[in-house]
């Protein structure tokens, strides 16, 4: 299972999913993180460079390209939540603090 979580410059969960500069892609197998890769996505800069639909499409391309199953975030707008639901991506909100712990908590049940 691939889980995506926004990560701030301080190493904690970034509360801005759609405006995150960096996200982590965690591979979770048998309740353990077996791979952790952080990727600069630049959504903080790119967010306002085009309309909302273009930004959502950018996020979709990233998630599909990385075969993401679950998104863990602090908050996201209703439009983004609907889009991810339509894609079949599970969304877990309310994340804060250590992103690795939040990933494991989100997939544990």
Order of alpha helices (4+ residues) and beta strands (2+ residues): beta-beta-beta-alpha-alpha-beta-alpha-beta-alpha
